[in-house]
Amino acid sequence: MFRSLKKVHIIGIGGCAASAIAEYLIKQQILVTGSEQKHRSDLTYLEKMGITVFYQHDQNQVSVNGQPDLVLYSPAIMALSPNNPEILAAKALNIPLMSWQAFIGDYFNALGSRGITVTGSEGKGTTAGILTMILKGTHLDPLAILGARLKNVQKDLHSNIYAGNGKTYILEGDEFNRNFHNYHPSINVMINFSYEHPETYPDFGAYQQAFYEFFKGMQKSSLLILRAQTNTIDFVEKYQLAQSHRIIWFGKQKDMNQFDLREGCIIVNHHLDEKGNTFELHYQGKKYHFFIPALPGYLVYNATGAILAALEAGLPIDQIQLNIQRFSGMVRRFDLFKTSGKGIFITDYGHSPHSISHIIKEIKTIFPSQKLHLIFQPHLFSRTFNFFNEFVASLSTADRTSIVDIYPAREDPQQWENKIHSKQLTQALHRKGCKSYYVGPVYDIQNALAGKISEDEITCFIGAGDMDQYFNEIFQQFQAKPYFK
């Protein structure tokens, strides 16, 4: 079926990966249409490519310009609105209907491509982005579909897809709704492993089981590249993964010593400054030097995972050392901007208490003399509710915090309105003696923060929702420009 596709319709085409798939399909001379719930200016680039985007859901849109051979949907659509009129229309017309994850998994299997996935609770997008830049233009020239936009991947454009000419693919293994079970790679990299997605997994045990099932579904002679952390070590031992998979552990010397990991890859001589990260890797009796011109410091872990994946896939180390210097960051992943004064703006996609703590720690390490104003948009009611105390603890380490209303994503706000609200986070921070301010609706962020942003501070916008669509005017007001240009 996949080789004979002529037209595809995508419900929820605005999602990061869904839009990347749309871009890929149109480049394969396949007619693409798609729909979103409301107008989004950031999708105009798809329209310029010749993709028809509808900003509503309507059954008649499915067959505009002819009946499609396939209808794809975002799992968020199915979770929130299983009776979506376009889904019902596809069923009524007997058009094959798949999640985009199922499509990608089957598509790559049909092509016989070798897969490299990046999984775990955090760090997927950045690791996959670094790996894409390492393999780009080599004999492994990959097809990479990413959950974040990669800077300067092609003709100085920011994109979440790179369509190379090789037989390798790179994907982020999203554990929500067990989406990653659709993929069957030969190499998997995991940077962090902690309990996430309580809307899918009732506890950490269920979360672990889902990862075990994913690892079981990898291709034969599969390789796991894992950062040495307590949760990951325990997980590997619990499921005896060393008996079924080849494993390469990596980490700094203290981590490797803590777990008595005598074999693996050790990160040494890590140096961080405003130009980026310099570090060495000791692996298989050899020492390799690397420089990656991007921040923050924890990129060293993302980079090491990507380096090991590229090396094990067959790329020479000297080519890796050269190509990794092409990576200049991901959009909304510790993305830095200079303002017209002494201030720094940072945007990040962080969504968990763990990621927030790490981001704050990195900011204070790189800019120790400046105060930090954190503007946070919580992502998902269930996540905010289940990890409320952890969020309060991590947010309290900023000097000032402004809290935007919760971004519902695939959840129904009416089901949560009496359970959790951003005002509760603000009040809890007040009780801890923290300077905290409730912003309100994200669309009012410009007015709500008027006079509350200081040129003398670091201002960090963090959240996995749609906040980036509304803070552009603030950036313009302070003449914010990319930090590394």
N, C-alpha and C positions, 0 to 999 in steps of 0.2 A: 504493500500500500504506500509506503513512504516514498518510494522512488517515482510514483505516479501522481503525486500531489499536484494539483493545479490551483486550488484555492483553500485557504484556512481562515476561519473566524475565531478570534480570541476574546473570551469574556473576561474582563478585568485586565485589559491590555496595558494598563498603566503601572502594574507591578514591575519592580526592577528586572527580574528574570523574564517575566512575560514580554516586556517590551524588547528585551534582548533577543528573544526567540522570534518576535515579529521582525526585527531588523535582519536577523539571519535568513529567515524564510524569504523576505522580499529580495534579498541579494541572490537567492537561488532561483529567481524568476518565478516565484510562487505568489499569486495574488493574495493579499492579506487585508482583512477588515477586522475591526475590534471595537469594543465598547468599554466605557467607564461610567461610573455613576454620576459624575459631574465634570464640568469643564476643568481641564488642567493645562496651564500654559506650557508646562515642561514636556508636553507630548507633541508640540508643534513640529519637532524634528522628525517624528514618525510620519506626520502628514506631508512634510516636504519630500519624504522618500517615496511617496505615492500610496501610503497606507491610509485607508478611510477609517477615521476614528469617530464613533458616535458617543456623545456625552449624555447618555441615558441608556436604560435597558428596555428593549422593545423587541417583541418576537419577530417583527417584520425585518429587522436589521440583519438577521442571520443570513438571509438569501439575497441581500442587495448585491447587484452585479453578478448574480448567479448563485446557485446552491453550492455551498462549500463541500469539499471532500472530507473535511474533518473540522470539528469544533473543539477548541481547547478552552479550559477554564482554570482560574486560580482557585486553589482549595479554600481560600477565604470566602469566595463567592458561594461555594457549596455549603460551607459551615454556617454562614450567616443567612443565606437565602436559597435553600435547596429548590424552591419553586420559582427561581428566577425565570422570567418569561422566555429568555433566549435558550436556557437549558431545556425548558419544556418544549420549545419549538424544535430544537435539534432532535429530541426524542420522538416527537410526533412525525418528523420527516425521515426518521431512521438514519440520521447522519451519525457516524461514529463520534463518540463524545469521550474525551479524555482530560485528565488534569495535565497541565503542561509538564509536570515532573514525570508522569507515566510516559508521555510522548517522548521526552528527551531520553529516558532510559531505554525505551524500545528502539528509538531511532539510532542511538549509538550502538546498541547491540546488533542491529541490522547492518550497520556499516562495518562492523568488526573492528572498531577503534579500541585503542588501549586507553583506559580511564585512570585519571588521578583525581581523587576527591579530597576535600578538606572538610572535616567534621568537627564537632565539639560545641561547647556553649558560647565561645567567643573566639574572635580572631580569624574566622573563616574567610571573610571578604578580603582582608589585607593579605593573608597568606596566599590565597589564590591569585590575587593581583600581582604579588611579587613573582610568583612562579610563572605567570603569564609573560611578564617582561623578560624573565630569564630565558624562556623557551622561544619567544617571538623571533621569527626569522631564521631559526636553526633548522636542522633536519627533523626536529620534533615539533616544528611550527604548529601550535595547538589551535583547536577551537575552544575558546574559553567563554563560558556564560557565567557572569558574576552577579552577586547580589548588591554590588555597589559599583559606582562609576570609577574607572581607572584613568588616572590622569595621563594625557599625552600618549595614549596607546596607539593612535593612528592619526597622522597628519595634525598633530597638536590638538586633537579633539579629546574630550572626556567621554568615555563610553563604557558600558557594562558588558560589552561583547568584543571579542577579537576572533575573527574567522581566519585562521591560518590554513596552510595547505598540507599540513602533516596529518598523521593518523592518530594523534593524541588528543584527548579532550580533558578539560579541567572544569570541575563543577564543585559548587558548595553543596555539601550534604545537609540539607535543612531537616532537622528532626521533628519540627512541628507536624502533627498529624501523620507521623511516620513517613513523611514524603521521601526521605532518603532511601527507603527500602526499594524504590524504583531503580536505583543505580547499582551497578555491579563492576566496580573498578578493580584494578590490579594493585594500585598503590593508594593508601589513605594516610593523610596527615592529620594529627589532632594536637592542637596547641593547649586548649583548656578543656576541663571536664568537670562541670558542677551542675547540680540540679537546675533545670530550666523547664519552661513550658508546662506549668501546672494545669493549664487548660486541656492538655493532652495526657499528661502522666500524673497520676494521683500521688506518687512518691518517687524518691530517688531510685528505689528498686525497679520500678516499672521503666524509668528512664534508662537505667543500665541495661535492662533486658532488651529494649529497642535497639540499643547500640550493638549488643551482642548479635542480635538477629541480622543487623546490617553487615557486620563483619563476617558472619557465616555466609552471607550471600555474595561475598566478593569472589573474584575469579580465582582459579587454582593458582598455587604458588604466590599467594598474595602477601603484600608487605605492609606493615603498620609502622609509621614513623610517629613516635609518641614523646611528648615532653614529660620529663620526670616530675610527677606531682603525686601527692598522697592518694587522691581519688582515682587517678589513672592506674597507679600501681595496684591498689586494692581491686580495681575492676579486672585487670588482667589476671590477677591471681584467682579471683572468684570464678572466672569462667575458663581458666586454664588456657588462655589464648596463645601462650608460648608454644603449646603443643600443636596448634593448628596453623599458626601464622609465623612468618619471620618478623621479628620486631627490632627496630633500631630506636634506642632511647637517646634523648638528648637533653641537655640542660647545663647550667653553670656548675662549676666544680663542686660547690657546696651541696647542690641538689643531687648530683651523682653519688657523692660520698654518703649523704644521708640515707639513701636507699641501697647502698652497697652495689651500685651498678658499675661493674668493672669494665664492661664493654659498652661502647656507644660513642656518641659524639659530644665532646665537651666544649663549651663556650668559655673562652678565656680572654683576658686583656680587653674587656669591653670598655670603650671610651665614648662618652656622649657629649656633644657640644651643639651649638646652634647650627652647625653645618650638617650634622647627621650622626650616624653610628659607625664606629670603627671597631672591629673585633676579629678574633682568631677562632678557628675551629680545629680541634685536635681529633682526627678521625682515622682509624685504621693505621695508626703509627705515623701519620703525616700531619703537618701543620699548614693551614691555609689562611690567608689574610683576606679580609673583605671590608668594603666601605659601601654603605647605603645612604644616599643623600636625602634622608627624610627623618622625621621625628614621629613619635617619642622613643624613649629607651627600650620599651618592651617590643619594639620592632625586631630586636635581635632574635627573639624567639620565633616570630613569624618568618623572618628571613632564613633562620636555620632550618626550619621545617621545609621551606621551599627549596633551599639549596640541596638538602638530602634527597628530596623527591627528584630533582633534576639530575643529580649525580647517579642515582639508582636507575633512572630512566635511560641513561646512556650518554649524557652530555658531559664533555670534558670539563675539568675543573677550571681551566684558564678561561674558557668561554663563559662559565658561570660567574667567575670573578669580574669579568668585563661587563656582562649583560645586566647584572644586578644593579649596577650604577645607573641604569636607565630608569629605575623606579623612582618616581617623585611623589608618590602618595596616592591615596584614594580620596575621592570627594566625600566629605563628612566622616572622615576617619582621622581624628586629630589634625584637622585641616586648619592651617595657621594663616592669619592675615594681620598686616600692620595697619594701624589707623593713622589719621593725620597727625596725632599727637604721640604720646608715649605708650598708648594702649596697644593691646594685642587682642584680637578676636580669635576664638577657636571654635570650630564646629565639629561635633562628633555624634555618631549614631548609637552611642552606648545606651543600654536598656536595662541592665541588671545592676544590683548593688555592687557586685564584684567589679564590673567594668567601670562604674562611677568612681569607686575608690582608687582604682589604678590610674584613671585619667587625672584625678585630683593630685595624686602623688607625683605623677610625671610633670604636671604643670608647676608644682611647687619646687621640684628638682631643677627644672630648666629655668624658671623665672622666680628665684627665691626672694627677691626684694619687692615683689608686687603682690597686692591683695588680689584675691580671686572672687569674682562674682559669677556664680553658676546659675544659668537659666535652664531649668529642666522641664521637659515635657514627658511625663510618665507614659509608657506604652503598654496598653492592655490593663483592664480593671483587675483581672484575675492575678496578673503578676504583681500589681501594686498591693492588692489585698493580701496575697499569700506571703509576700516578702516585705511587709510594711515596716517592721522594726529594723530590718537590714537596710532598707532605703533610708530611714531616718538616720541611722548610724553613719552611713556613707556620706549622705548630703551634709551632715553636720560638720564635716571636716573642711568645707569651703568657708570663706570669710563672710560671704553673703549668698543667699539663695533666693531665687524667684521661681515660683512653681506655676506652670501652665496647666490648664485642664487636661485630664487624661485623654490620650488618643485611643479610641475604641478599637480601631482596626477591624477585626472580624467578629467582635463581640457586640451584643445589643446593649446600649447604654441603659435602657429602661429596666433591664434585669439586675443592674448593679447600682441604681441611683440611691438606694437606701443602705448600701453596704460600704462603699468607698468613694472618696472624692479627694481632689487635690487640696482642698481646704484642710483636710485632716492631716496631711503631710505638713502643711504650713504650721498648723497649731502644735503638732508634736515637736517641730523644730523650735518653736517659740518656748515650749516648756523646757527644752534643753538649754535655753539661754542663747539660742542662735538668732542671727539677724535673717529673717525670712519674710518674703512678701508673696501674696497670692496674686497672680497675674490675671487669671480668668480665661476666657476663650482665646484660642490661639490666633484667630483672625484680628484680635484687638491688641496684639502684642506691641505694636508700634506705639499706640496711645498709652497703654498701661505702663510701659517702661520709660516714657518720656521723663527726662530729668533724673532717671535712676541708674543710668550707665555713665561711668566715670572714665575719662581719658587716662587716668593714672592707674587703672586696674587691668587685670586680665579678665575678659568677659568670655565665658565659655557657654555656648548654646549646645545643649546635649539632649538627645532624644531620638527615638527610632520612628517617630511619626512624621507629620507633615509640616513641622515648624519651619523648615527651610523655605517653604513657599511664602512665608510672611515676614521673615526678618531682613529681606533684601533692602527695604527702605532704611532700616537701621544701619546697614552696611554703607549705603550711599551717604547717609547723614554724616558718618564718621570717615568717609573716603577710604574705606578698608580695601587694601590691595593684597594680593598673594604674598606671603611672607618670603618665599624663596625666589622671587623675581626682582 
